[in-house]
Amino acid sequence: MKCKHLLVITIVSLLLVLTGGCGFKDIDKRFYVVAIGIDPAPEGAKGYTVSLRMAVPSPKVEPGAAKSQVETIQATTIAEAVRLLKSHVDKELDFGHCKLLLFGDELVKKDFRGPLNWLSRRRDIQNVAFVAIGKPDAKTIIEIEPPNERLPGNAIFLMFGNDGSESSYTIFEYFFDFVRRTGELGMDPILPIMRKEKNGYVVTRLGLLNKSKLVAVLNPQETEMYNQIRNEYKKSTVAATFDGQNMVMSVDSISSRSKIIRTSEGWVLRLKLNIRGIFEEAPIGVYDQSWTKLEQTFNTQVEQEAKSLLEKAQQAGVDPFGFGLKFRATHAGTAKTWSDWQSIYPRLKFDVQAKVVIEGSGIVR
C-alpha cells in the first residue's frame, strides 16, 4: 500500500511540473485585433502595407468610450508585416475577435489572391469575419473611429450584421463564402465597397470580381436589384415613373426564380420576379386610379433594370448570381459540362418577367 501511495504522489508531482509552463496571457496583456486592412506597397516597393485596428480593453461601455490603436507597417509579405508589428506594441496580438478583413481598392484591381492565401491559412482568422473593399484604400477606412462607438469595431458589426442598420444597399460577405466563391466553378466573388464619409462608413456599392481581381462596380440601384434577385431581400423598394410622376413602393414580399433552357434561338435564362408591396410615395389621387396600369409600369421598369444588371455582369465576364453552378447541378457532371457553360454564358439571352402587385396605397391622414 505504501508503494502505491508513493507512486501516486510521484505521478501527480510530474503532472504539476508539466503544467507549470502554461503560455496563457491575461486580457490586459493582449491586443484584440478587430480589423485588418491590406494595401499594396507604395509605388516602387514590393509587398504589402498592413494596417491593424486593435481594441484597448476598457471598463466603460458608452457612446464615444471605445478605445483603439491603429498600427501600420510595410513589408514584403503579410506574415512578415504582422511579426514586425508585434515589435511596435507591448501586448500580444490576438486575431480571434477580428471581424473585418479589408482589401484596398488598388489591391483588388491588381490581384487579391496573395492576401487571401495568407488569411485562409491563419488558424485564428474567423470564417465568419466580414470581407470588404476599402476605398480609396484600406488604411483610410481602418483609421476611422466613429464618435458614437460603444465598443471598438462595434460600428462595423452593426453595419454588416442584422443587429443594427438593415439597408437594401448594404450587402455583407462572409470570409468563408468569399473563399468558396473564389474556388467554385460557376460562381464568382462579390465584395461590398466601404467608403469614408465624415467620421463614419458608407456602404452602398457592390464590387464584382473574377477569381483574381475587381472587374466591375454596381451603383446603389444595381446593388439593391442584386440583393432582390440573389437574396430575395424584402426590406427594399421598387420605383417607377408614371405620367411624369415618381412612384416608390415598399416591398413586403419578393420571390426570384430562374431557369436555363434551350430554345430554337439558343440558350435563354428565364428569370421570374414576384413582388408585393404598398406605396410609400405616389401621386395624389392614386387610390381612385386603376392600379392595373400602375402595376404594368412597375413591371416594365423592374424588367428593364433586372435585365440591364444581368447583362452588365455578363459583359464583365463574371457570374455573381451562380447561374453556372445551377447549370452544372442540373446537367451531367462531367468536365464537358463546365466547358459547355463557358461557351454558353457569353451568348446567353435573358428573359425577365416581373409581376408586381400593389397591395395598398399606404396610410393617408
C-alpha positions as CSV (number, residue, x, y, z in Angstrom):
1,M,0.0,0.0,0.0
2,K,2.8,2.4,0.9
3,C,4.4,1.8,-2.6
4,K,1.1,2.5,-4.3
5,H,0.7,5.8,-2.4
6,L,4.3,6.8,-3.3
7,L,3.6,6.0,-7.0
8,V,0.5,8.2,-7.0
9,I,2.4,11.1,-5.4
10,T,5.2,10.8,-7.9
11,I,2.8,10.8,-10.9
12,V,0.9,13.9,-9.5
13,S,4.2,15.7,-9.0
14,L,5.2,15.0,-12.6
15,L,1.9,16.3,-13.9
16,L,2.2,19.5,-11.9
17,V,5.7,20.1,-13.4
18,L,4.4,19.6,-16.9
19,T,1.5,22.1,-16.5
20,G,3.8,24.7,-14.9
21,G,4.8,26.2,-18.3
22,C,1.4,27.4,-19.5
23,G,1.6,30.2,-22.1
24,F,-1.7,31.8,-21.2
25,K,-1.7,35.6,-21.2
26,D,-4.3,37.7,-19.3
27,I,-6.7,40.1,-21.1
28,D,-4.7,43.1,-20.0
29,K,-1.6,41.6,-21.8
30,R,-3.4,41.2,-25.1
31,F,-4.4,43.5,-28.0
32,Y,-7.5,42.2,-29.7
33,V,-7.3,43.0,-33.5
34,V,-10.9,43.9,-34.7
35,A,-10.0,44.8,-38.3
36,I,-7.2,44.1,-40.8
37,G,-6.5,46.3,-43.7
38,I,-4.2,45.2,-46.6
39,D,-3.0,47.6,-49.3
40,P,-0.3,47.2,-52.0
41,A,3.1,48.6,-51.0
42,P,3.9,52.2,-52.2
43,E,5.0,52.7,-55.8
44,G,8.5,51.4,-56.3
45,A,8.3,49.0,-53.4
46,K,7.4,45.3,-53.2
47,G,5.0,43.7,-50.8
48,Y,2.0,45.0,-48.8
49,T,1.1,47.7,-46.4
50,V,-0.8,46.1,-43.5
51,S,-2.9,48.1,-41.0
52,L,-4.3,46.7,-37.8
53,R,-7.0,48.2,-35.6
54,M,-6.5,46.9,-32.1
55,A,-9.1,47.2,-29.3
56,V,-7.9,48.5,-26.0
57,P,-9.8,46.8,-23.1
58,S,-11.8,49.4,-21.1
59,P,-14.4,49.1,-18.3
60,K,-16.6,51.8,-19.9
61,V,-19.4,50.9,-22.3
62,E,-20.9,54.1,-23.6
63,P,-21.0,56.2,-26.8
64,G,-17.6,57.6,-27.5
65,A,-15.9,55.4,-24.9
66,A,-14.4,52.9,-27.4
67,K,-10.6,52.9,-27.3
68,S,-8.5,51.5,-30.1
69,Q,-5.0,51.8,-31.5
70,V,-4.0,51.6,-35.2
71,E,-0.6,50.4,-36.4
72,T,0.5,50.3,-40.0
73,I,3.7,48.8,-41.5
74,Q,5.0,47.9,-44.9
75,A,6.8,44.6,-45.6
76,T,7.5,42.2,-48.5
77,T,5.0,39.7,-47.1
78,I,1.9,39.9,-44.8
79,A,3.3,37.4,-42.4
80,E,6.5,39.5,-42.0
81,A,4.4,42.6,-41.6
82,V,2.4,41.1,-38.7
83,R,5.6,39.9,-37.0
84,L,7.2,43.3,-37.3
85,L,4.0,45.0,-35.9
86,K,4.5,42.9,-32.8
87,S,7.7,44.8,-32.1
88,H,5.7,48.1,-32.2
89,V,3.3,47.1,-29.3
90,D,3.7,45.9,-25.8
91,K,1.0,43.3,-25.8
92,E,0.4,40.0,-27.7
93,L,-1.8,40.3,-30.8
94,D,-4.9,38.2,-30.7
95,F,-6.8,37.8,-34.1
96,G,-9.6,35.7,-32.6
97,H,-12.0,38.6,-32.5
98,C,-11.2,40.1,-35.9
99,K,-14.5,40.7,-37.7
100,L,-13.4,42.8,-40.8
101,L,-10.9,41.8,-43.5
102,L,-10.4,44.8,-45.7
103,F,-8.7,44.8,-49.1
104,G,-7.6,48.2,-50.5
105,D,-9.2,49.4,-53.8
106,E,-5.8,49.3,-55.6
107,L,-5.1,45.8,-54.3
108,V,-8.3,44.2,-55.7
109,K,-7.8,45.9,-59.0
110,K,-4.5,44.1,-59.4
111,D,-4.7,40.7,-57.6
112,F,-6.1,39.8,-54.2
113,R,-5.0,36.1,-54.2
114,G,-1.8,36.7,-52.2
115,P,-3.6,38.2,-49.1
116,L,-6.4,35.7,-49.5
117,N,-3.9,32.8,-49.3
118,W,-2.4,34.2,-46.0
119,L,-5.8,34.8,-44.4
120,S,-7.2,31.4,-45.3
121,R,-4.2,29.7,-43.8
122,R,-4.3,31.5,-40.5
123,R,-6.0,29.3,-37.9
124,D,-7.0,32.2,-35.8
125,I,-8.9,34.1,-38.5
126,Q,-12.6,33.5,-38.1
127,N,-14.5,32.2,-41.1
128,V,-17.4,34.4,-40.1
129,A,-15.4,37.6,-40.4
130,F,-16.7,40.1,-42.9
131,V,-14.7,40.9,-46.1
132,A,-14.9,44.2,-48.0
133,I,-13.1,46.6,-50.2
134,G,-11.8,49.9,-48.7
135,K,-12.0,53.0,-50.9
136,P,-9.7,54.9,-51.6
137,D,-7.6,52.4,-49.5
138,A,-7.9,50.1,-46.6
139,K,-5.7,52.2,-44.3
140,T,-8.1,55.2,-44.6
141,I,-11.1,53.0,-43.5
142,I,-9.2,51.3,-40.7
143,E,-8.2,54.6,-39.2
144,I,-11.9,55.8,-38.9
145,E,-13.1,55.9,-35.3
146,P,-16.9,56.8,-35.3
147,P,-17.6,59.1,-32.3
148,N,-20.7,57.0,-31.4
149,E,-19.0,53.7,-31.0
150,R,-19.6,52.0,-27.7
151,L,-17.1,49.2,-28.2
152,P,-14.0,49.1,-30.6
153,G,-15.2,48.0,-34.0
154,N,-18.9,47.9,-32.9
155,A,-20.0,50.2,-35.8
156,I,-18.6,47.6,-38.3
157,F,-20.5,44.7,-36.6
158,L,-23.8,46.7,-36.6
159,M,-23.5,47.8,-40.2
160,F,-22.9,44.4,-41.7
161,G,-24.8,42.2,-39.2
162,N,-28.6,42.1,-38.7
163,D,-28.5,43.6,-35.2
164,G,-28.1,47.2,-36.3
165,S,-29.0,49.0,-39.5
166,E,-30.7,47.0,-42.3
167,S,-30.3,48.5,-45.7
168,S,-31.0,47.0,-49.1
169,Y,-27.9,48.8,-50.4
170,T,-25.6,47.1,-47.9
171,I,-24.6,43.5,-48.8
172,F,-22.3,41.8,-46.5
173,E,-19.9,38.9,-47.4
174,Y,-18.5,36.4,-45.0
175,F,-15.0,35.2,-45.4
176,F,-16.0,31.5,-45.8
177,D,-18.3,32.4,-48.7
178,F,-15.7,34.6,-50.3
179,V,-13.2,31.7,-50.2
180,R,-15.8,29.3,-51.6
181,R,-16.7,31.7,-54.5
182,T,-13.0,32.1,-55.5
183,G,-12.6,28.4,-56.0
184,E,-16.1,27.4,-57.2
185,L,-16.8,26.8,-60.9
186,G,-19.9,28.7,-61.9
187,M,-20.0,31.4,-59.2
188,D,-17.7,34.4,-58.8
189,P,-16.9,36.6,-55.8
190,I,-18.6,39.7,-54.7
191,L,-17.4,42.3,-52.1
192,P,-19.1,45.4,-50.6
193,I,-17.3,48.7,-51.0
194,M,-16.7,50.8,-47.8
195,R,-16.2,54.5,-48.3
196,K,-15.3,57.2,-45.8
197,E,-17.9,59.9,-45.1
198,K,-17.2,62.5,-42.4
199,N,-16.4,60.3,-39.3
200,G,-18.2,57.1,-40.4
201,Y,-18.6,54.5,-43.1
202,V,-20.8,54.4,-46.2
203,V,-21.6,51.1,-47.9
204,T,-23.9,51.4,-51.0
205,R,-22.0,49.8,-53.8
206,L,-21.0,46.2,-54.7
207,G,-17.9,45.1,-56.4
208,L,-18.0,42.2,-58.9
209,L,-14.8,40.2,-59.0
210,N,-13.4,37.3,-61.1
211,K,-11.1,34.7,-59.5
212,S,-8.3,37.2,-59.1
213,K,-9.4,40.9,-59.3
214,L,-12.1,43.5,-59.4
215,V,-13.8,43.8,-62.8
216,A,-16.9,45.9,-62.3
217,V,-18.7,48.1,-59.7
218,L,-22.5,48.2,-59.2
219,N,-24.2,51.6,-58.4
220,P,-26.6,51.8,-55.5
221,Q,-29.7,51.0,-57.6
222,E,-28.0,47.9,-59.2
223,T,-26.8,46.8,-55.8
224,E,-30.4,46.9,-54.5
225,M,-31.6,44.9,-57.5
226,Y,-28.8,42.3,-57.0
227,N,-30.0,42.0,-53.4
228,Q,-33.6,41.4,-54.5
229,I,-32.7,38.8,-57.2
230,R,-30.0,36.9,-55.3
231,N,-31.1,37.2,-51.7
232,E,-34.9,38.0,-52.2
233,Y,-34.4,40.9,-49.8
234,K,-37.7,42.2,-48.6
235,K,-36.8,45.4,-46.8
236,S,-36.2,47.2,-50.1
237,T,-38.1,49.4,-52.6
238,V,-39.1,49.4,-56.3
239,A,-39.6,52.7,-58.2
240,A,-41.2,53.7,-61.5
241,T,-42.4,56.8,-63.3
242,F,-46.0,57.2,-64.4
243,D,-47.1,60.3,-66.4
244,G,-44.0,62.2,-65.3
245,Q,-44.5,61.5,-61.6
246,N,-42.3,59.3,-59.4
247,M,-43.8,56.3,-57.6
248,V,-42.0,54.3,-54.9
249,M,-43.3,51.0,-53.5
250,S,-42.1,49.4,-50.3
251,V,-41.6,45.6,-50.8
252,D,-43.4,43.3,-48.4
253,S,-42.6,40.0,-50.1
254,I,-40.4,39.0,-53.1
255,S,-39.5,35.8,-54.8
256,S,-37.0,35.1,-57.5
257,R,-36.9,32.0,-59.7
258,S,-34.6,31.3,-62.6
259,K,-34.4,28.6,-65.2
260,I,-31.9,27.9,-68.0
261,I,-33.5,26.4,-71.1
262,R,-32.5,25.7,-74.7
263,T,-34.8,27.2,-77.4
264,S,-34.6,27.2,-81.2
265,E,-32.9,30.6,-80.9
266,G,-30.3,29.4,-78.5
267,W,-29.8,29.3,-74.7
268,V,-32.1,31.5,-72.6
269,L,-32.2,32.3,-68.9
270,R,-35.7,33.0,-67.7
271,L,-36.0,35.0,-64.5
272,K,-39.3,35.5,-62.8
273,L,-39.7,38.1,-60.1
274,N,-42.9,38.3,-58.0
275,I,-43.1,41.4,-55.8
276,R,-45.8,42.6,-53.5
277,G,-45.9,45.8,-51.5
278,I,-47.6,49.1,-50.7
279,F,-47.0,52.6,-51.8
280,E,-44.5,54.8,-49.9
281,E,-44.6,57.7,-52.5
282,A,-47.4,58.0,-55.0
283,P,-49.3,60.8,-57.0
284,I,-52.3,62.4,-55.3
285,G,-55.5,60.5,-56.1
286,V,-53.7,57.2,-56.8
287,Y,-56.4,55.4,-54.7
288,D,-59.0,56.2,-57.2
289,Q,-56.9,55.2,-60.3
290,S,-56.7,51.9,-62.0
291,W,-53.8,50.0,-60.3
292,T,-53.5,47.7,-63.3
293,K,-51.8,50.4,-65.3
294,L,-49.6,51.3,-62.4
295,E,-48.6,47.7,-61.9
296,Q,-47.7,47.3,-65.6
297,T,-45.5,50.4,-65.3
298,F,-43.7,48.8,-62.3
299,N,-43.4,45.5,-64.3
300,T,-41.7,47.2,-67.2
301,Q,-39.3,49.2,-65.0
302,V,-38.3,46.2,-62.9
303,E,-37.8,44.0,-66.0
304,Q,-35.5,46.6,-67.6
305,E,-33.4,47.1,-64.5
306,A,-33.0,43.4,-63.9
307,K,-32.1,42.7,-67.5
308,S,-29.6,45.5,-67.5
309,L,-27.9,44.2,-64.4
310,L,-27.7,40.6,-65.7
311,E,-26.2,41.9,-69.0
312,K,-23.7,44.1,-67.1
313,A,-22.4,41.0,-65.2
314,Q,-22.3,39.0,-68.4
315,Q,-20.3,41.7,-70.2
316,A,-17.8,41.9,-67.3
317,G,-17.3,38.1,-67.8
318,V,-18.4,37.2,-64.2
319,D,-21.3,35.2,-62.7
320,P,-22.1,36.7,-59.3
321,F,-25.5,35.0,-59.2
322,G,-24.2,31.5,-59.6
323,F,-26.1,30.6,-62.8
324,G,-23.2,28.5,-63.9
325,L,-23.3,26.5,-60.7
326,K,-27.0,25.8,-61.3
327,F,-26.2,24.7,-64.8
328,R,-23.7,22.3,-63.5
329,A,-26.1,21.0,-60.9
330,T,-28.8,20.3,-63.5
331,H,-26.7,18.7,-66.2
332,A,-24.4,15.7,-66.4
333,G,-21.5,16.2,-64.0
334,T,-18.6,15.9,-66.4
335,A,-15.7,18.2,-67.5
336,K,-17.6,18.9,-70.7
337,T,-20.5,20.4,-68.8
338,W,-18.3,23.2,-67.5
339,S,-16.7,23.8,-70.9
340,D,-20.2,23.9,-72.4
341,W,-21.3,26.5,-69.9
342,Q,-18.2,28.6,-70.6
343,S,-19.2,28.8,-74.3
344,I,-22.9,29.3,-73.4
345,Y,-22.7,32.2,-70.9
346,P,-21.2,34.9,-73.1
347,R,-24.0,34.3,-75.6
348,L,-26.8,33.7,-73.1
349,K,-30.0,35.7,-73.6
350,F,-32.1,36.9,-70.7
351,D,-35.8,36.8,-70.4
352,V,-37.0,38.7,-67.3
353,Q,-40.7,38.5,-66.3
354,A,-41.8,40.7,-63.4
355,K,-45.1,40.6,-61.6
356,V,-45.6,43.5,-59.2
357,V,-48.8,43.5,-57.1
358,I,-49.8,46.7,-55.3
359,E,-51.5,45.7,-52.0
360,G,-52.3,49.2,-50.7
361,S,-51.8,52.9,-51.1
362,G,-50.3,53.4,-47.6
363,I,-51.8,55.4,-44.8
364,V,-53.2,58.8,-45.8
365,R,-54.2,61.1,-43.0
